[in-house]
Amino acid sequence: AIPANSLPTFFPGAAYQSLIKQAKISKPKLPFKTHYFPQTLDHFTFQPKSSKLFYQKYLINSDYWRKGAPIFVYTGNEGNIEWFAANTGFMLDIAPKFKALLVFIEHRFYGKSMPFGKDSYQSAKTLGYLNSQQALADFAVLITSLKQNLSSEASPVVVFGGSYGGMLAAWFRLKYPHIAIGALASSAPILQFDKLIPWSSFYDAVSQDFKDVSLNCYQVIKGSWAELEAMSTQKQALAELSKTFRTCKSLHSTASALDWLWTAFVYTAMVNYPTKADFMKPLPAYPVQKMCKIIDKIPSGATKLSRAFAAASLYYNYSRSENCFKIEHEVDGHGLHGWDWQTCTEMVMPMTCSKESMFPPSGFEYEEFAEQCQMKYGVSPRPHWITTEFGGERIQKVLKRFGSNIIFSNGMQDPWSRGGVLKNISSSIIALVTEKGAHHVDFRSATKKDPKWLIQLRKQEVEIIQKWLNEYYADL
């Protein structure tokens, strides 16, 4: 059994190690203007250092806006803001209908929004300012200032967010209801903390995605780990593995091969979109089906490991541009490495692999996890902080009593959906659940190939947002 702590840290984006060099990737041309806001370092103390300013990046599109019309704000997550803007075409699609101003705010300590420049990741002394409460306060301060500068204080604000950004959007509506009239939180696993859901939910869901396509595919992947382990005990294990995995440089560890396969299967399940996409990597429509087709086509005489490798290659090389794989030198093209710190402090999401999973059985021991965080950053995680700050077992009641105007959208093919809100909590806290949807698929740009259920989902979201705005303007 593999301890969960040694597995890749999965969350919308962060399967990479902190020390990996950031890749120079071509940035998409986006219809936004870039701005920088002088942001306060620490919103919650009055020590001399707390009033230090840093420049927080945000993007604006005002093509359809007129004064007094709504402001749609994307609450940025763990990566550079252009990446999320490029993958949230839904907001651009609906801006003309609402005459909305679009604002995408970058999360502190990601992208260009570095409070201490190149030294931002130097130690816990600087990283200590990276947490969700500071980020929410950043959004509140920036939005308030922006409305004043535009002389449009009466403009209603709706916040949008996907994944961790979706959690932030929902929490923002709860914490700052006087600033945002509503929130659309897509694929937001706000129940993934403490003991709110079974710890095996995430990996059980990934496995189910593959099982639903092909039982043989699921069994081949499930059996490949034992073959990898057996191979690792052989004398020439690393040389043999390097050959099997077509690595550019010889492997130093068999764990790298395991991480590489694991990452491919998890992220492919997450982004099993009905159309071509390149959110994590360039992938075809329904990539889980394509992976299983590769496995099912290879004659049964081949090893399970070689078949799993062939399937994983789709994730890393769908574009067929790679002659070999940089397994131990994967680059972080989206600036996600701050998530390691967040998981070692407040974003503690215990995950295990059950016997039903296609991954090797694993447990979660807080002590081991805390030891790793102490070694890496010199800090101890606070496993109960998120449920204390935003609501734990009674979160549904908290939302019902104090919350309103939140949409939680989840697709059941997304493993993160198991940690999401899947039932209506009240008449104004609505769960929109689709059987087939993948990770915040509703936020992607509309295409002619979109299935009917996706078109209908977006239509429902637009109608609910319209209702919020109608009520707001009627109250004015």
N, C-alpha and C positions, 0 to 999 in steps of 0.2 A: 504493500500500500504506500502511496506517495502522500507525504504531508501536504495539506492544502497550501501551507505557507510558502512552499517551494515552487508553486505553480505561477504562471504569468498572472499579473494583476489585471484582470479584465474589467474594464468599464469603458463606456463610449470612448474608446480611443487609446487607453493607456497600457498597451502590452509591451511597452519598450522600457529598457533600463535607463536610469537617469544619466548615465555617463556616455550614452551614445551620442555621436556628433549629429547635429541637426543637418538634414539634407537641404541642398539648395534645389527647391522644386519650382517649376514654372508656376507663377501665380495667375489664377484666372482673371480675365478682364471683367470687372464687375461695374454695374451702373451706380456706383456710390462715390461720394466725396469723402476723403479721409480727414478727420479732425482729431485734435488732442485736447483733453480737458485737464486742468491742474487739480489733481485729486489729493485729498488728505490721506496721509499714510495710516493713521489710526483714529478711527471715529469714536472710540470708546474710552480713551484715557486722555489726560491732560498733562502728560509728561512732556518735557521739552522736545523730545524727538517726535512725538505724536503729530505735531503740526507740520512736519516736513511734507512737501508736495512732491508728487510724481506725475508724469504725464500719461493719462489713460487714453488709449486709442478708441475711437468710435467712428462708425461709417454712417453716412446719411444719404437717403434718396428723397428728394423733394419734388420730383417730376410731376406728381399729381396733387400735391398738397395745396391747400389754401388755409389761411388763418382761421382758427376755430374748429377745423376738421380734426379727426382723431390722429393720435400719434401711436404707431405700432412699434414697440420696443422688443428687440430680441435680447434676452438676458444671457450673455455669452458664457460658454463653458470652458472646459480644460484644453484649450488649443488656440491657435491664432484665429482672429475673428473673421478673416477673409474666407477661411475654410467653411465656417458655418454659414456665412452669407451666400457662398456658392452652392450650398446644399439646402438652402431654405427658400427655394424659388416660389413656394406657396405665398409668402408675404408679398413678393413682387407681383404675383398673379392677381392678388385681391386688392392691391393698393389703388388701382383706378376706380374700382367700385365704391370704395370708402373715401376716396380723395385723401388717403392717409399719407402722413410723413413716416418714412421707415428709418429706424435707428437701430444699429447693431452695436452693442457695447462689449468691448473686450474685457474679459475677466482679469483682475489683477494677477500678476506673476506669469502671464501667458502672452505669447506673441511679442508685441512691442511695449506692452504695459508693465514694464519692470521697475518696481520702486527703487531698486538699488543698482540699476543698470546691469552690467556684466557680473556684478557681485551678488545679485539677488538670490542665487542658490548657494551662496557660500557656506552658510551654516544655519542652525536653528534660530540664531539671533535675527537674521534677516527673514528667513522663511516663516518665522512666527507670525508675521502679518498676513499670511496666506490662509484664509478660512472663509467659509460660506457667509458668516455674519458680516465680515468686513466687505465682502463682495456685494451683498444685498444693500448695505449702506452706500457703497459706491454708486450703485444704480440709482438709489433714491436721490442722492445729492446731484448727480449728473442730470437726471430727468428734470428735477425742480429748476435747476439753473438754466437748462436748455429752454424750458417753457417761458421763463422770464426773459431770456435773451430774444426769443421770438415774439415777445409781447402777445403770447397766446396761452395765458394761464388757464383759460376755460377749456382748452382742448382736452378731451378725455384720453387717457392712456390705457392701452391694452398691452400686456406683456405676453411674449411668446417664448417658449424654450423647449428644446428637445433633449432627452436623456438627463444628464446632470443639470443642463440648462433648464430642462422642464421642471426638475425639482426646485430650482431657484425661482422659476416663474410662479409656481404654486405657493412657495414659502413667501415670496415677495407680496403676493396678494393678501396673504394672512398677516404679514408683519407691517405692510405699508398700504392698507386699504384706502387711505386718503390720497395716495398717489396714483394707483392703478385701479381702474374700475372693474377689471377682469383679467383672467389669465388662461391661456391655452397651453397646457402642459402635455407634450407628446412623449410617450415612452419614458415616463418619469417614475423610476422605481423608489418612491418615497417610503415603501414598506419593507425595503431590503435590509433594514437595520435591526440590531438586537435580536429578539426572538419573535418578530412579528410574523414571519413566514418560515416554512421549513427551509433549513440551510441548503438542502440538496436541490431546491426548486430550479435554480438557474441551469445547472448541468443536466438535470432531468429533461428540461425543455429543449436544450440544444440537441440531446440524444433523440428526443421524440421527433424533431424536425427531420432527422435523417431516417429514422425508423418508418415514418409516414410515407416516405418516398420509396424506400426499398429495405426490406428486412435483411437481405444479404449485405447491402451496403453498411448498415448499422453493425452487423456481426463482424464484417471484415475490419472495420475501424476498431471495434471493441477488442478483437483478437490481435491487432497489430502491436499493441503496447507490450504484450508478453513476448512477442518476437523481438521487439526492440531491446527489452530487458535481457533476454537470452543472448542476443548478439553482443550486448555490452560486456558480457563476461568473457568473451573470446579474446585470445592474445592480440590479434590484429584488429580489434573492434573498431577503433577510430578510423583506421585506414579503410576498412570495409564500409563503414557508415558513410565516410566522405565520398566514397565511390557510388554507393547506392543513392545518396542524396545529391549527387552532382554538385558538390560544394566548390566554390572558387578557391578557397583555402582549406587546408586540412583542419578537421574539427579538433578542438581541445577537450570537449566534453560531450558525452552522450545525451546529457540533459538538454543541450542546445537543440538536438534533433527532436527531442520530445516537445520542447517549447514551440518549435517551428511548426510541427504538425498540429499541435493543440490550438495554437493561434489561428491557423487556417480554418479549422473546423468551427471554432467558436464565432469568428467574425463572419464567416460565410453564412452561418445560421442567422446572425444578427441582421445582415444586409441582404437577405433573400428577397430582393425587390422584384416586382413583376416586369420591370424594364431594365435595360442596360444602365449601369451606374458606375461611378468611380469615387464613392464616398471614402472607403478605406483603400481600395485598390480598384483598377479597372476590372469590371466583372460583367458577365452576360446576364440577361434576364433569368430569374430563378436559378441562381448558381448552385443551390443544394441539389437540385435535380440533375444539373450538369455534372456535378462531382460524382453522384451516385451512378450516373450513366457510365462514367469512366471506369469506376470500380466494377460494375456489373458486366462490362464488355470484356474485361481482361480474363483470359482463361483461368479456371480455378487452380491450375497447376502452379501459378505464380504465388509468391509469398504474400501474406496479408500486408506485411510492411511495405513491399514494393507497390502494392495496389493503393495503399493509403498515401504513399508518397506521390503517386501519379495523380490522385485526386487533389491533394494539397497544392500540387504544382499549378492547378487551375487558378487558385487564389493568388499565387505569387507571380504567375507568368501567363495570364490570359492573353496579354498583348503579344506574347511570343518574342519579346525583345531580350529575354535573359538567356545567355548561353550556359550560365552556371548560377548557383544560388549563394548569396552572402549570408549564410545562416547565422554566423556569430557576429556579423557586422551589419545587421539590419539598421537602416537609418530612420530617425524620427522626423518625418517630413512635415509634421503639423505642430511641433512644439508642445508635446503632451507630457513632458517628463515631470512637471510639477505635481501630477496626480499621485506619484509615489509618496510625496510628502503628505498629501491630503488623506491618503489611505492609512498612513502611519499616525495620524492625529485624530481627526473627527469622523472621516468617512470609512468607518470600520464596517464592512459588509461580509459577515462570515459566510463562507461557501464550502460545501463538501460535495463529494461524488458518491452517490449511493450505488448499490449493486445493479440497479436498473439502468444506470448511466452507461454510455459507451466509453467513458474514460475510466482509468484505474481508480478503484475505491480510495477515498481520502477523507481525512477528518480535519477538524479545525481546533487547534489548541491556542487559546489566547496567550498563554505564557510564552510559547515558542514565537508567536507572531510579535509579541511585545519585545522579545529579546532581539529579533531581527531589526526592529525599528530603533531600538536603543543603539545597536551596533552601527546602523546607517546614519541616524540623525541625532542620537543622544536624547530622544524623546520617547515617552510612553503613550500609546494610543488611549483615547477615551471612548470605550465602546458604547457607553450609554448617553453620550452628550447630544447626539442628533435627536434621539427620542425625547430627551429632557427639554431641548430647545424648541423643537417643532411639534412634539406630540408622539407618544409611543403607542401602547395598546389601545388607548382611547382616541387615537388620531381621527378616526371616523367621526366620533362624537364632537371632538374639537372643531373639525371642519363644519359639521352640521350646525353647531351652536354659534361659532364665530365667523365662519367663512361664507362666501357666496360668490357667484360668477366665476367658477373655475370649471374648465373642461379638462378631463383626463382622457386622452385618447391612447389606446393600446391595441396592437395587433398580436394575436396569440401565437404567431410564428416567431415573435421576438422573445428571446429568453428573458429579457428584462421585464417583460409584461407581467411575469409572475410576482414581481415586487411592486406592481402598479395598482391603482384604484380601479377595480373592475365592475363595480356596481354603483348606480346613482346613490348619492348620499342625501341629497335633498332636491328640491325642484330646480335649484340653481347651481348645484355641484353635480355635474353630469359626467358619467362614464360612457364614452363611445368606444365600444369594443368590436373589433373585426376578427373574423376567424383566421384570415390569411395574412394580415399585415405584418411587415418586418419593422425594424428599428426606425422610429419617426418617419415612416414612409409618406404620411400625409403632408409633411413639410417639403417634400420634393416638388420640383416644378411639374405642372400638369403636362402630359404628353398625349398624343393621339392613341397611343397603345395602352393607356391606363384602363384597368378593369372597371366594371360598373360599380363594384363595392367601394372602390377608392374614390371614384367621382362622387358617389353618394355621401361618403364620409366627409369629404371636404365641403360639400354643399350644406350638410348639417352644421358644421363648424361655422361657416359663413352666416347661416341663419341665426345661430345663437349669439354670435358677436353683434350682428345687426340689432337683435332684440336688446342687448345690453346698452348699445349706443342710443337706440330709440328712447329707452327709459331714462338714460342720462340727460338727453337733450330735452325731454318732456319735463324733467325735474327743474332744469334751468329756467 
